[in-house]
Amino acid sequence: MKEVRLENVTKSYDGVTLAIPGISLVCTRGEMLALLGPSGCGKSTTLKMIAGIESISDGAIFFDDTDVSDLDTASRNVAMVFEDYALYPHLSVFDNIAFPLSIRGKPKAEIIESVERVMKLLGLRDISGEKVQQLSGGAQQRVSIGRALVREPDLIMFDEPLSHLDSDQKVQLRTEIKRLQQTSKLTSVLVTHDQNEAISMADRIAVMDKGVLQQVDTPSAIYNQPANIFVASFIGEPPMNLLDATLASAQDPPRIRLAEHCEFAVGEQVMPPLAQRNAGAALVIGIRPEHVLVNSSQAGVSKGMLLLDGRVYAHEPGGDSDVVTVDTDIGRIVAEAPAPLMLAAGDSVQLGLEPSHFHYFCKQTGRNLLLEAI
């Protein structure tokens, strides 16, 4: 296994417009790094440059201390797992996994030993003789992973590996891939647009937008401390509520105005970054739906909580929790609360917003002000 390091890597297809304007990123030995972002953000292009499928326009890519920027894919010893499996349907499970070793002319005994080891790891021994076209999508993807592993690559790359699977197979296979990656300690790069996959499988996540890295951190840090408005709105289901606000006063303590008659004093943690701004500065306040209280009893109301009257716009039952969208004087707010919420469109409702759960962003730059204070 290798450490993978990108140093100011750029990609241009016409020599002028930069699809990737300059990315610097490290995937440490033995970790799984997820490249996460919307379609067209550059994550697949980045993956292909790491693998050597696409050339870089500038910068350098290192595997440990070796510059591999000019090496082809075969010379980099990387393995790929694709969303469409890319298997040979007329071959058996065993023969598909053995194929990379067979074309390299490895001794038969060595091939059998290596394939048996991989099939045991992936739970494929009982179906080793079956044709892959007879298997479920989840089983076919395990075969695809086995074919990648049997080569003992320095780096394994997963390109949307679960996109073609149904929900049950996705949950099962992402657990298996994570277990496999941790057991084998393989350096891995995962490309996905699905935040659930990234959060459940990766050690760290690199969130991308328009070819630019927005934040690289652990799943927990990215969820709880988003670097900017894009990350805050992209991570989380339902996404974070983002409310326009104004710095009403920068005096001690600073006060935030969410609407004409909704104003509150900030806590000590927020004072330093706000004290540097002038009154009237435009802000964005974020709060996650699970932190919005719905029709809380008086006992559940804490000192300093903002209470907002509103009217239900939509109610979505969801099993153990319901999602309700409410129109208030400060904007439309989404709340997620334990089910069942006995609410319907048009009902009056009261929401409680606890400022200790607020995220503070500069509206002009989009940056998280609390992270600037750390």
Residue frames relative to the residue before (quaternion, step in Angstrom):
aa qw qx qy qz dx dy dz
M 1.0000 0.0000 0.0000 0.0000 0.00 0.00 0.00
K 0.2145 -0.7875 0.5730 0.0743 3.52 -1.15 0.71
E 0.4162 -0.6037 0.5934 0.3320 3.50 -1.37 0.23
V 0.2068 -0.7710 0.5914 0.1143 3.58 -0.96 0.86
R 0.0092 -0.8156 0.5768 -0.0456 3.56 -0.80 1.02
L 0.1360 -0.7664 0.6249 0.0602 3.56 -0.85 1.03
E 0.0879 -0.8017 0.5909 0.0180 3.56 -0.80 1.03
N 0.8287 -0.2366 0.0938 0.4985 3.54 -0.40 1.36
V 0.1784 0.8099 -0.5300 0.1771 3.56 0.90 1.00
T 0.0684 -0.7917 0.6068 0.0189 3.57 -0.90 0.97
K 0.1069 -0.7770 0.6159 0.0740 3.53 -1.28 0.44
S 0.0376 0.7713 -0.6325 0.0605 3.54 -0.86 1.07
Y 0.2986 -0.7695 0.5391 0.1676 3.57 -0.96 0.86
D 0.7697 0.3039 -0.1820 0.5310 3.58 1.21 -0.38
G 0.5729 -0.6126 0.3694 0.4001 3.55 1.29 0.12
V 0.7337 0.3710 -0.2201 0.5250 3.57 1.27 -0.15
T 0.7689 0.3245 -0.1689 0.5244 3.56 0.64 -1.18
L 0.2735 -0.7827 0.5425 0.1354 3.55 -0.75 1.07
A 0.2949 -0.7394 0.5818 0.1668 3.58 -0.62 1.15
I 0.7368 0.1250 -0.0765 0.6601 3.54 1.18 -0.76
P 0.2436 -0.8387 0.4677 0.1360 3.62 -0.17 1.22
G 0.7584 -0.3050 0.1931 0.5427 3.60 1.19 -0.16
I 0.0801 0.8263 -0.5457 0.1140 3.56 -0.09 1.30
S 0.0635 -0.7637 0.6423 0.0160 3.55 -0.98 0.96
L 0.1416 0.8037 -0.5390 0.2088 3.54 -0.56 1.21
V 0.1414 -0.7815 0.6030 0.0748 3.57 -1.13 0.70
C 0.1012 -0.7270 0.6754 0.0709 3.54 -1.08 0.88
T 0.2915 -0.8058 0.4905 0.1585 3.57 -0.27 1.25
R 0.6836 -0.4904 0.3482 0.4134 3.56 -1.25 0.38
G 0.8558 0.1874 -0.1393 0.4616 3.52 -0.96 0.93
E 0.6284 0.5312 -0.3649 0.4357 3.62 1.18 0.03
M 0.3281 -0.6775 0.6041 0.2615 3.52 -1.35 0.24
L 0.1087 -0.7818 0.6138 0.0144 3.53 -0.74 1.17
A 0.2088 -0.7800 0.5795 0.1105 3.59 -0.80 1.01
L 0.2158 -0.7096 0.6552 0.1435 3.53 -1.11 0.84
L 0.0028 0.8383 -0.5374 0.0924 3.54 -0.33 1.30
G 0.3766 0.7124 -0.5420 0.2383 3.54 -0.99 0.82
P 0.6588 -0.5103 0.3656 0.4146 3.59 -1.27 0.15
S 0.6873 -0.4527 0.3543 0.4441 3.56 -1.27 0.22
G 0.8090 0.2654 -0.2079 0.4816 3.55 -0.98 0.90
C 0.4956 0.6866 -0.4219 0.3241 3.60 1.23 0.10
G 0.6075 -0.5912 0.3485 0.4000 3.62 1.23 -0.21
K 0.4418 0.7222 -0.4526 0.2799 3.60 1.22 -0.01
S 0.6756 0.4766 -0.3028 0.4741 3.62 0.93 -0.82
T 0.6142 0.5348 -0.3440 0.4674 3.58 1.07 -0.70
T 0.6393 0.5193 -0.3181 0.4695 3.57 1.00 -0.83
L 0.6369 0.5275 -0.3210 0.4616 3.58 0.96 -0.88
K 0.6862 0.4926 -0.2870 0.4519 3.58 0.87 -0.96
M 0.6318 0.5137 -0.3389 0.4712 3.60 1.09 -0.62
I 0.6273 0.5208 -0.3368 0.4710 3.58 1.03 -0.75
A 0.7085 0.4660 -0.2551 0.4645 3.57 0.98 -0.89
G 0.4838 -0.6667 0.4425 0.3544 3.59 1.18 -0.40
I 0.4266 0.6939 -0.4667 0.3445 3.58 1.27 0.21
E 0.7617 0.1595 -0.1029 0.6195 3.55 1.16 -0.68
S 0.4574 -0.6738 0.5081 0.2804 3.56 -1.07 0.75
I 0.4142 -0.6687 0.5474 0.2857 3.55 -1.25 0.39
S 0.4531 -0.6853 0.4978 0.2779 3.57 -1.17 0.56
D 0.7787 -0.0894 0.0747 0.6165 3.58 1.14 -0.63
G 0.6515 0.4971 -0.3902 0.4198 3.54 -1.30 0.30
A 0.3427 -0.7310 0.5514 0.2103 3.57 -1.25 -0.36
I 0.1952 -0.7423 0.6300 0.1181 3.53 -1.27 0.63
F 0.1110 -0.8049 0.5827 0.0195 3.55 -0.82 1.06
F 0.1547 -0.6935 0.6907 0.1343 3.53 -1.25 0.68
D 0.7520 -0.1021 -0.0364 0.6502 3.54 -0.17 1.36
D 0.7776 -0.3099 0.2186 0.5015 3.63 -0.68 -0.98
T 0.5412 0.6199 -0.3960 0.4076 3.58 1.27 0.20
D 0.3377 -0.7279 0.5644 0.1937 3.54 -0.82 1.05
V 0.0911 -0.8288 0.5520 0.0077 3.58 -0.47 1.23
S 0.2865 0.8203 -0.4674 0.1631 3.58 1.30 0.12
D 0.7799 0.3336 -0.1662 0.5028 3.58 0.98 -0.82
L 0.5217 0.6359 -0.4183 0.3853 3.60 1.27 0.12
D 0.4595 -0.6584 0.5091 0.3100 3.57 -1.13 0.61
T 0.7380 -0.4383 0.2820 0.4287 3.55 -1.32 0.21
A 0.6582 0.5265 -0.3157 0.4358 3.59 0.88 -0.91
S 0.6872 0.4945 -0.2817 0.4515 3.57 1.01 -0.80
R 0.6443 0.5340 -0.3236 0.4415 3.60 1.20 -0.35
N 0.2903 -0.7851 0.4953 0.2324 3.62 1.25 -0.29
V 0.3798 0.6827 -0.5242 0.3391 3.53 0.76 1.14
A 0.2159 -0.7529 0.6067 0.1359 3.55 -1.22 0.55
M 0.2224 -0.7903 0.5636 0.0910 3.54 -1.06 0.84
V 0.1167 -0.7376 0.6600 0.0821 3.53 -1.17 0.74
F 0.1812 -0.8289 0.5264 0.0556 3.57 -0.50 1.24
E 0.6329 -0.5478 0.3895 0.3842 3.56 -1.26 0.35
D 0.7433 0.3937 -0.2273 0.4908 3.61 1.09 -0.64
Y 0.5744 -0.6576 0.3282 0.3605 3.59 1.30 0.55
A 0.0564 -0.8459 0.5270 0.0604 3.64 0.97 -0.85
L 0.3385 0.7392 -0.5031 0.2931 3.57 0.90 0.98
Y 0.4717 -0.6190 0.5360 0.3272 3.55 -1.36 0.15
P 0.3383 -0.8067 0.4415 0.1996 3.61 -0.14 1.25
H 0.6786 0.4991 -0.3027 0.4457 3.62 1.07 -0.61
L 0.6429 0.5089 -0.3244 0.4717 3.61 1.29 -0.17
S 0.5493 -0.6071 0.4661 0.3353 3.52 -1.27 0.47
V 0.6980 -0.4229 0.3613 0.4509 3.55 -1.36 0.11
F 0.6611 0.5157 -0.3047 0.4519 3.56 0.86 -0.99
D 0.7158 0.4690 -0.2674 0.4430 3.58 0.78 -1.02
N 0.6106 0.5379 -0.3548 0.4605 3.59 1.10 -0.60
I 0.6786 0.4736 -0.2926 0.4791 3.57 0.92 -0.89
A 0.6907 0.4954 -0.2771 0.4480 3.57 1.02 -0.81
F 0.4821 0.7317 -0.4124 0.2491 3.59 1.16 -0.54
P 0.6753 0.4917 -0.3337 0.4369 3.68 0.76 -0.84
L 0.6703 0.4774 -0.2995 0.4828 3.59 1.10 -0.64
S 0.6289 0.5562 -0.3349 0.4278 3.57 1.04 -0.78
I 0.7012 0.4645 -0.2872 0.4585 3.59 0.87 -0.90
R 0.6451 0.4857 -0.3257 0.4917 3.58 1.27 -0.24
G 0.4944 -0.7047 0.3992 0.3156 3.55 1.29 0.08
K 0.2714 0.7770 -0.5255 0.2153 3.59 1.10 0.59
P 0.5929 -0.5743 0.4205 0.3765 3.62 -1.11 0.61
K 0.6129 -0.5995 0.3741 0.3534 3.57 -1.04 0.83
A 0.6533 0.5228 -0.3203 0.4442 3.59 0.93 -0.88
E 0.6517 0.5101 -0.3103 0.4677 3.56 1.01 -0.80
I 0.6300 0.5347 -0.3288 0.4572 3.58 1.04 -0.80
I 0.6640 0.5102 -0.3059 0.4531 3.56 0.86 -0.98
E 0.6635 0.5106 -0.3050 0.4539 3.58 0.91 -0.93
S 0.6858 0.4893 -0.2890 0.4547 3.58 0.89 -0.94
V 0.6755 0.4924 -0.2975 0.4613 3.57 0.92 -0.91
E 0.6342 0.5276 -0.3317 0.4576 3.59 0.97 -0.80
R 0.6417 0.5271 -0.3228 0.4540 3.57 0.99 -0.83
V 0.6867 0.4765 -0.2837 0.4700 3.58 0.89 -0.91
M 0.6528 0.5123 -0.3261 0.4528 3.60 0.94 -0.83
K 0.6197 0.5309 -0.3418 0.4663 3.58 1.05 -0.71
L 0.6522 0.5320 -0.3031 0.4468 3.57 0.97 -0.92
L 0.7685 0.3657 -0.1705 0.4967 3.57 1.04 -0.84
G 0.4705 -0.6997 0.4297 0.3232 3.59 1.26 0.05
L 0.4584 0.7066 -0.4184 0.3400 3.59 1.05 0.77
R 0.4302 0.7444 -0.4499 0.2417 3.63 1.20 -0.13
D 0.6624 0.5287 -0.3166 0.4259 3.59 1.01 -0.74
I 0.7578 0.3161 -0.1927 0.5373 3.60 1.19 -0.39
S 0.2571 0.8257 -0.4780 0.1536 3.60 1.22 0.35
G 0.7324 0.4348 -0.2428 0.4644 3.60 1.07 -0.67
E 0.5472 0.6349 -0.3999 0.3709 3.60 1.23 -0.14
K 0.5114 -0.6071 0.5115 0.3291 3.54 -1.23 0.60
V 0.5195 -0.6813 0.4107 0.3118 3.60 -0.83 0.93
Q 0.5965 0.5824 -0.3742 0.4062 3.62 1.12 -0.53
Q 0.6429 0.5193 -0.3178 0.4648 3.58 1.28 -0.31
L 0.6129 0.5959 -0.3274 0.4026 3.59 1.28 -0.23
S 0.5793 -0.5506 0.4661 0.3794 3.54 -1.32 0.31
G 0.6814 -0.4895 0.3506 0.4162 3.55 -1.27 0.29
G 0.6493 0.5253 -0.3175 0.4491 3.57 0.99 -0.82
A 0.6632 0.4942 -0.3012 0.4746 3.57 0.98 -0.86
Q 0.6343 0.5255 -0.3328 0.4591 3.58 1.01 -0.77
Q 0.6628 0.4912 -0.3214 0.4649 3.58 0.96 -0.75
R 0.6057 0.5309 -0.3618 0.4694 3.61 1.09 -0.57
V 0.6198 0.5205 -0.3391 0.4795 3.58 1.08 -0.71
S 0.6376 0.5277 -0.3229 0.4590 3.58 0.98 -0.85
I 0.6470 0.4978 -0.3138 0.4849 3.58 1.00 -0.79
G 0.6352 0.5356 -0.3260 0.4510 3.58 0.99 -0.81
R 0.6458 0.5176 -0.3165 0.4635 3.56 0.98 -0.83
A 0.6501 0.4990 -0.3137 0.4796 3.59 1.09 -0.68
L 0.6929 0.5044 -0.2813 0.4315 3.58 0.93 -0.90
V 0.6277 0.5962 -0.3506 0.3572 3.57 0.94 -0.86
R 0.6214 0.5571 -0.3307 0.4405 3.58 1.19 -0.47
E 0.2859 -0.7628 0.5114 0.2735 3.59 1.30 -0.39
P 0.0739 0.8426 -0.5277 0.0777 3.58 0.69 1.10
D 0.5399 -0.5917 0.4829 0.3538 3.54 -1.31 0.29
L 0.7876 0.0776 -0.0061 0.6113 3.55 1.21 -0.57
I 0.1193 -0.7736 0.6176 0.0768 3.58 -0.98 0.85
M 0.1561 -0.8108 0.5633 0.0299 3.53 -0.87 1.02
F 0.1781 -0.7853 0.5902 0.0563 3.55 -0.83 1.09
D 0.0980 -0.8071 0.5820 0.0168 3.58 -0.54 1.21
E 0.7905 -0.2719 0.1186 0.5359 3.59 -0.14 1.36
P 0.0700 0.8785 -0.4721 0.0202 3.64 0.87 0.89
L 0.7546 0.3943 -0.2144 0.4787 3.61 1.14 -0.45
S 0.3732 0.7857 -0.4482 0.2061 3.59 1.27 -0.01
H 0.7411 0.4279 -0.2312 0.4627 3.60 1.00 -0.77
L 0.5974 0.5955 -0.3523 0.4055 3.59 1.24 0.00
D 0.4949 -0.6235 0.4982 0.3437 3.55 -1.21 0.46
S 0.7453 -0.4612 0.2472 0.4131 3.56 -1.27 0.37
D 0.6590 0.5078 -0.3215 0.4522 3.62 0.93 -0.84
Q 0.6678 0.4923 -0.2999 0.4709 3.57 0.95 -0.87
K 0.6071 0.5615 -0.3520 0.4384 3.59 1.06 -0.72
V 0.6722 0.4978 -0.3012 0.4578 3.56 0.82 -1.01
Q 0.6790 0.4968 -0.2943 0.4534 3.58 0.88 -0.93
L 0.7308 0.4523 -0.2589 0.4409 3.57 0.79 -1.00
R 0.6339 0.5149 -0.3626 0.4489 3.61 0.97 -0.64
T 0.6063 0.5278 -0.3500 0.4810 3.59 1.16 -0.58
E 0.6668 0.5032 -0.2994 0.4610 3.58 0.96 -0.88
I 0.6451 0.5159 -0.3280 0.4583 3.58 0.96 -0.83
K 0.6559 0.5028 -0.3168 0.4654 3.58 0.93 -0.84
R 0.6474 0.5075 -0.3216 0.4689 3.60 0.94 -0.85
L 0.6579 0.5221 -0.2997 0.4525 3.54 0.95 -0.92
Q 0.6668 0.5069 -0.2992 0.4571 3.56 0.91 -0.94
Q 0.6789 0.4792 -0.2951 0.4715 3.58 0.95 -0.82
T 0.6475 0.5236 -0.3178 0.4534 3.58 1.05 -0.79
S 0.7563 0.3859 -0.2029 0.4879 3.56 0.89 -0.96
K 0.2912 -0.7902 0.4866 0.2325 3.58 1.33 -0.28
L 0.2832 0.7743 -0.5060 0.2535 3.55 1.02 0.88
T 0.4329 -0.6403 0.5656 0.2877 3.53 -1.04 0.79
S 0.0172 0.8339 -0.5442 0.0902 3.58 -0.62 1.13
V 0.1336 -0.7480 0.6447 0.0839 3.53 -1.19 0.72
L 0.1284 -0.7964 0.5906 0.0215 3.54 -0.79 1.11
V 0.1468 -0.7596 0.6279 0.0845 3.57 -0.90 0.96
T 0.2030 0.7755 -0.5754 0.1622 3.57 -0.78 1.01
H 0.3133 -0.7038 0.5943 0.2310 3.55 -1.27 0.44
D 0.5962 0.5793 -0.3342 0.4441 3.57 1.37 -0.15
Q 0.3524 -0.7721 0.4893 0.2004 3.57 -0.39 1.20
N 0.5968 0.5641 -0.3735 0.4314 3.61 1.08 -0.59
E 0.6314 0.5183 -0.3273 0.4750 3.58 1.04 -0.77
A 0.6776 0.5035 -0.2974 0.4460 3.56 0.82 -0.99
I 0.6918 0.4898 -0.2854 0.4473 3.57 0.84 -0.98
S 0.7255 0.4487 -0.2544 0.4557 3.60 0.92 -0.88
M 0.7683 0.4027 -0.1961 0.4573 3.60 1.06 -0.69
A 0.7487 0.4601 -0.2303 0.4180 3.58 0.91 -0.88
D 0.4717 -0.6306 0.5374 0.3016 3.53 -1.28 0.55
R 0.7729 0.0081 0.0010 0.6345 3.53 1.14 -0.78
I 0.2504 -0.7611 0.5849 0.1261 3.53 -1.24 0.58
A 0.1692 -0.7415 0.6409 0.1044 3.54 -1.04 0.88
V 0.1728 -0.7947 0.5772 0.0739 3.57 -0.38 1.25
M 0.0917 -0.8165 0.5699 0.0002 3.57 -0.78 1.10
D 0.0390 0.7614 -0.6471 0.0011 3.53 -1.27 0.54
K 0.8515 -0.0270 -0.0264 0.5230 3.58 -0.81 1.06
G 0.7316 -0.4587 0.2230 0.4524 3.54 0.97 0.95
V 0.6650 0.4925 -0.2827 0.4851 3.58 1.29 -0.04
L 0.4439 -0.6666 0.5297 0.2794 3.57 -1.01 0.83
Q 0.2363 -0.7834 0.5627 0.1176 3.56 -0.84 1.02
Q 0.7742 -0.1522 0.1254 0.6015 3.59 1.07 -0.75
V 0.0783 -0.7620 0.6414 0.0419 3.55 -1.10 0.77
D 0.3318 0.7332 -0.5236 0.2795 3.58 -0.46 1.16
T 0.6839 -0.4385 0.3624 0.4568 3.55 -1.33 -0.10
P 0.6491 -0.5160 0.3689 0.4200 3.62 -1.15 0.42
S 0.6509 0.5267 -0.3187 0.4442 3.58 0.97 -0.85
A 0.6797 0.4904 -0.2963 0.4580 3.59 0.88 -0.93
I 0.6543 0.5135 -0.3226 0.4518 3.57 0.96 -0.82
Y 0.6703 0.4830 -0.3045 0.4739 3.59 1.01 -0.72
N 0.7793 0.3770 -0.1830 0.4659 3.57 0.83 -1.00
Q 0.7877 0.1745 -0.1000 0.5824 3.58 1.19 -0.47
P 0.0303 -0.8293 0.5580 0.0034 3.62 0.55 1.11
A 0.4937 -0.7029 0.4331 0.2732 3.55 -0.90 0.95
N 0.8139 -0.0012 0.0361 0.5799 3.58 1.08 -0.62
I 0.7386 -0.4230 0.2905 0.4371 3.55 -1.33 0.07
F 0.6207 0.5473 -0.3610 0.4299 3.60 0.98 -0.75
V 0.6787 0.4774 -0.2950 0.4738 3.60 0.81 -0.97
A 0.6410 0.5427 -0.3225 0.4365 3.58 0.94 -0.87
S 0.7298 0.4214 -0.2417 0.4810 3.58 0.96 -0.85
F 0.6691 0.5105 -0.3040 0.4464 3.60 1.13 -0.58
I 0.7327 0.3781 -0.2100 0.5254 3.59 1.06 -0.76
G 0.7105 0.4078 -0.3317 0.4678 3.54 -0.81 1.05
E 0.0300 -0.7799 0.6251 -0.0100 3.56 -1.02 0.90
P 0.4243 -0.3192 -0.7910 0.3041 1.59 -0.92 2.34
P 0.6079 -0.5837 0.3826 0.3786 3.61 -1.14 0.46
M 0.6720 -0.4997 0.3703 0.4020 3.54 -1.30 0.37
N 0.4408 -0.6415 0.5586 0.2866 3.54 -1.18 0.68
L 0.0883 -0.7871 0.6102 0.0212 3.58 -0.90 0.96
L 0.0549 -0.8305 0.5522 -0.0474 3.55 -0.53 1.25
D 0.4425 -0.6800 0.5159 0.2750 3.57 -0.88 0.92
A 0.0214 0.7995 -0.5967 0.0655 3.55 -0.98 0.90
T 0.2505 -0.7443 0.6007 0.1496 3.53 -1.35 0.24
L 0.4271 -0.6504 0.5572 0.2902 3.55 -1.12 0.68
A 0.2487 -0.8111 0.5138 0.1275 3.58 -0.16 1.30
S 0.7907 -0.0449 0.0597 0.6077 3.55 1.07 -0.77
A 0.2871 -0.7572 0.5628 0.1654 3.57 -1.00 0.86
Q 0.4485 0.6962 -0.4484 0.3363 3.58 1.29 0.04
D 0.5772 -0.5988 0.4404 0.3381 3.56 -1.30 0.35
P 0.5272 -0.3822 -0.7415 0.1619 1.59 -0.98 2.29
P 0.5742 -0.5748 0.4393 0.3834 3.62 -1.12 0.55
R 0.1908 -0.7755 0.5935 0.0995 3.55 -1.17 0.67
I 0.2579 -0.7632 0.5825 0.1083 3.52 -1.08 0.92
R 0.1693 -0.7675 0.6090 0.1068 3.57 -1.00 0.81
L 0.2163 -0.7894 0.5672 0.0908 3.56 -0.71 1.15
A 0.7631 -0.0555 0.0399 0.6426 3.55 1.17 -0.57
E 0.7720 -0.3876 0.2208 0.4527 3.56 -1.28 0.17
H 0.8113 0.2110 -0.0994 0.5360 3.57 0.94 -0.82
C 0.6270 0.5052 -0.3447 0.4824 3.61 1.19 0.45
E 0.1888 0.7816 -0.5571 0.2076 3.54 -0.22 1.33
F 0.0206 0.8044 -0.5928 0.0339 3.59 -1.06 0.71
A 0.4567 -0.6568 0.5316 0.2783 3.53 -1.30 0.53
V 0.3994 -0.7293 0.5026 0.2367 3.58 -0.96 0.83
G 0.5523 -0.6138 0.4588 0.3280 3.55 -1.28 0.40
E 0.7399 -0.4411 0.2835 0.4214 3.55 -1.32 0.22
Q 0.6317 0.5622 -0.3433 0.4088 3.60 1.00 -0.79
V 0.7176 0.4550 -0.2447 0.4670 3.57 1.07 -0.72
M 0.5084 0.7014 -0.4032 0.2950 3.59 1.19 -0.43
P 0.6774 0.5230 -0.3417 0.3884 3.68 0.69 -0.93
P 0.7243 0.4189 -0.2975 0.4598 3.67 0.70 -0.86
L 0.6711 0.4947 -0.3091 0.4575 3.60 1.09 -0.61
A 0.5997 0.5840 -0.3558 0.4156 3.58 1.11 -0.65
Q 0.6534 0.5173 -0.3068 0.4598 3.59 1.22 -0.47
R 0.6701 0.4907 -0.2900 0.4755 3.59 1.28 -0.14
N 0.4984 -0.6587 0.4821 0.2920 3.53 -1.20 0.57
A 0.6022 -0.5418 0.4412 0.3862 3.53 -1.20 0.56
G 0.7324 0.3728 -0.3037 0.4820 3.55 -0.96 0.91
A 0.4514 0.6942 -0.4537 0.3295 3.59 1.27 -0.16
A 0.4192 -0.7144 0.5097 0.2327 3.55 -1.01 0.89
L 0.0499 -0.7967 0.6018 -0.0262 3.55 -0.88 1.06
V 0.2142 -0.7101 0.6389 0.2042 3.52 -1.39 0.06
I 0.1983 -0.7731 0.5951 0.0936 3.56 -0.81 1.05
G 0.1259 -0.8048 0.5779 0.0490 3.57 -0.85 0.98
I 0.0770 0.7659 -0.6377 0.0286 3.55 -1.12 0.68
R 0.4298 -0.7145 0.4935 0.2476 3.56 -0.88 0.95
P 0.6287 -0.5868 0.3605 0.3611 3.59 -1.05 0.76
E 0.6658 0.5170 -0.3233 0.4301 3.60 0.99 -0.72
H 0.6628 0.4844 -0.3006 0.4854 3.59 1.29 -0.22
V 0.5664 0.5602 -0.3933 0.4591 3.60 1.29 0.17
L 0.2821 -0.7686 0.5534 0.1531 3.58 -0.68 1.10
V 0.2050 -0.7768 0.5883 0.0920 3.56 -1.04 0.84
N 0.8409 -0.1220 0.0463 0.5252 3.58 -0.69 1.17
S 0.1222 0.8213 -0.5439 0.1217 3.56 0.88 0.97
S 0.5019 -0.6164 0.5073 0.3329 3.55 -1.17 0.61
Q 0.6765 -0.4937 0.3488 0.4206 3.56 -1.24 0.39
A 0.6220 0.5570 -0.3353 0.4364 3.57 1.11 -0.69
G 0.7003 0.4724 -0.2721 0.4609 3.56 1.14 -0.59
V 0.5757 0.5867 -0.3714 0.4319 3.58 1.30 -0.06
S 0.2088 -0.7936 0.5625 0.1009 3.57 -0.67 1.12
K 0.6333 -0.5216 0.4066 0.4019 3.54 -1.26 0.39
G 0.7862 0.2873 -0.2324 0.4953 3.55 -0.86 0.97
M 0.4956 0.6543 -0.4424 0.3613 3.60 1.21 -0.13
L 0.3565 -0.7140 0.5614 0.2189 3.55 -1.05 0.83
L 0.1566 -0.7867 0.5935 0.0656 3.57 -0.77 1.06
L 0.0633 -0.8166 0.5732 -0.0248 3.54 -0.72 1.12
D 0.2852 -0.7265 0.5984 0.1812 3.55 -0.94 0.89
G 0.0943 0.8089 -0.5736 0.0881 3.55 -0.98 0.81
R 0.3689 -0.6972 0.5654 0.2411 3.50 -1.37 -0.08
V 0.5121 -0.6733 0.4449 0.2941 3.55 -0.89 0.99
Y 0.2487 -0.7558 0.5930 0.1236 3.55 -0.87 1.05
A 0.7854 -0.1147 0.1037 0.5993 3.60 1.00 -0.87
H 0.1422 -0.7697 0.6186 0.0679 3.55 -1.20 0.64
E 0.0652 -0.8111 0.5810 -0.0166 3.56 -0.72 1.13
P 0.2741 -0.7595 0.5658 0.1671 3.63 -0.39 1.15
G 0.0394 -0.8411 0.5392 -0.0161 3.58 -0.98 0.80
G 0.7071 -0.4302 0.2810 0.4859 3.59 1.02 0.64
D 0.8409 -0.0473 0.0495 0.5369 3.58 -0.42 -1.18
S 0.7796 0.1486 -0.1192 0.5966 3.59 1.25 -0.23
D 0.2768 -0.7453 0.5864 0.1548 3.53 -1.21 0.64
V 0.2595 -0.7341 0.6044 0.1687 3.54 -1.23 0.52
V 0.0281 -0.7992 0.5999 -0.0231 3.55 -0.79 1.05
T 0.2080 -0.7627 0.6038 0.1022 3.55 -0.97 0.94
V 0.0841 -0.8289 0.5517 -0.0369 3.54 -0.69 1.19
D 0.2995 -0.7213 0.5963 0.1859 3.57 -1.02 0.86
T 0.0032 0.7951 -0.6043 0.0517 3.57 -0.76 1.12
D 0.6976 -0.4668 0.3416 0.4228 3.57 -1.32 0.06
I 0.7273 0.3974 -0.2509 0.5001 3.61 1.17 -0.43
G 0.7528 -0.3452 0.1958 0.5252 3.58 1.26 0.22
R 0.6256 -0.5260 0.4204 0.3940 3.53 -1.34 0.05
I 0.0785 -0.8141 0.5750 -0.0194 3.58 -0.73 1.12
V 0.2413 -0.7539 0.5983 0.1246 3.54 -1.03 0.92
A 0.0765 -0.7893 0.6091 0.0138 3.56 -0.92 0.98
E 0.1521 -0.7513 0.6341 0.1016 3.55 -1.17 0.67
A 0.0697 0.8179 -0.5582 0.1204 3.56 -0.54 1.18
P 0.6612 -0.5074 0.3607 0.4187 3.60 -1.22 0.46
A 0.4238 -0.7011 0.5203 0.2409 3.54 -1.03 0.87
P 0.6549 -0.1886 -0.7161 -0.1506 1.47 -2.26 1.03
L 0.2975 -0.6963 0.6183 0.2105 3.55 -1.17 0.65
M 0.2455 -0.7917 0.5445 0.1284 3.56 -0.48 1.20
L 0.3714 0.7197 -0.4844 0.3309 3.53 0.51 1.27
A 0.0946 -0.7700 0.6284 0.0579 3.54 -1.24 0.53
A 0.6810 -0.4773 0.3551 0.4269 3.55 -1.23 0.41
G 0.7698 0.3233 -0.2654 0.4820 3.56 -0.90 1.00
D 0.5399 0.6297 -0.4057 0.3838 3.63 1.21 -0.34
S 0.4412 -0.6485 0.5482 0.2902 3.54 -1.19 0.61
V 0.0232 0.8012 -0.5945 0.0632 3.55 -1.00 0.81
Q 0.2492 -0.7454 0.5942 0.1707 3.56 -1.23 0.48
L 0.1829 -0.7796 0.5938 0.0780 3.55 -0.93 0.99
G 0.1998 -0.7622 0.6035 0.1218 3.54 -1.18 0.65
L 0.0977 -0.7916 0.6028 0.0215 3.57 -0.78 1.09
E 0.2128 -0.7852 0.5743 0.0914 3.55 -0.66 1.17
P 0.4160 -0.7489 0.4539 0.2451 3.64 -0.46 1.15
S 0.5711 0.5931 -0.3965 0.4060 3.61 1.12 -0.43
H 0.6836 0.4567 -0.2795 0.4960 3.60 1.25 -0.35
F 0.4809 0.6934 -0.4289 0.3224 3.60 1.26 -0.01
H 0.2094 -0.6998 0.6654 0.1542 3.50 -1.34 0.58
Y 0.2134 -0.7969 0.5589 0.0833 3.57 -0.95 0.90
F 0.0307 -0.8099 0.5849 -0.0322 3.56 -0.68 1.13
C 0.4421 -0.6299 0.5641 0.2992 3.53 -1.22 0.60
K 0.4181 -0.7332 0.4686 0.2607 3.59 -0.62 1.06
Q 0.6533 0.5399 -0.3194 0.4240 3.59 1.04 -0.74
T 0.7954 0.2912 -0.1416 0.5124 3.58 0.83 -1.00
G 0.4117 -0.7187 0.4573 0.3238 3.58 1.21 -0.52
R 0.5189 0.6796 -0.4052 0.3235 3.62 1.22 -0.20
N 0.5059 -0.6254 0.5139 0.2981 3.54 -1.25 0.64
L 0.3685 -0.7688 0.4828 0.2000 3.59 -0.46 1.21
L 0.6234 0.5567 -0.3504 0.4228 3.59 1.07 -0.66
L 0.6432 0.5106 -0.3319 0.4642 3.59 1.06 -0.64
E 0.6028 0.5472 -0.3608 0.4551 3.59 1.15 -0.51
A 0.6671 0.5126 -0.3004 0.4494 3.57 1.18 -0.56
I 0.5703 0.6078 -0.3834 0.3979 3.61 1.24 -0.32
